[in-house]
């Protein structure tokens, strides 16, 4: 077989493979993640892992016990700005443990929670190219606030100190992280995310200033098209 003939056969084989692939793609069902434009909304559940490990504070007025990890919940909305870029808004809450505060008016027993309101840019380089998994990175910032909520009061003289019952500290923070989106249906997907939150309040909250931690979570998302 001559050189030109072999080239002709090779070109024919490549053309047949490409045509077969095109037919196979035409037979695949439409996938929201393969479409030109989509956004998503969802919820993630997981753990908040403290950078400092377990924290215990004991002095004459405060006894705080915070484990190295607590339950974490996050609601998120990813709005598509470009083929591989999203604007993500999220609200998160992390449980950080218990606090007992001694005061001349009584013994105050409560819990400590962290809240975050964040805006981030999400970069998903395989968006629109792969329907198996979509790795992403996020970076942004927002506001975090910690709340010391008193659930029980053992009074000594039938009075209480309103400055102790509920206290709040707030701080601006950057956030960085990443994860993977896993589409499982045309408009439903699973995802995992890891985000680092450096949170250091100006004043102590239940005897602690540094509440920095890493949120590791997994959730479900609903994909919807922009109109």
ABEGO torsion letter per residue (X at the ends): XBAAAAAAAAAAAAAAAAAAAAAAAAABBBBAAABABBBBBBBBBEBBBBAAEBBBBBBAABBBBBBABBBBBBBBBBBBABAABBBBBBBBBBBAEBBBBBBAAEBBBBBBBBBBBBBBBBBBAABGABAABBBBBBBEBEBBBBBBBBABBBBAAGBBBAAAABBBBBBBBBBBBBEBBBBABAABBBBBBBBBBBBBBABBBGGBABABBBBBBBBBBBBBBBX
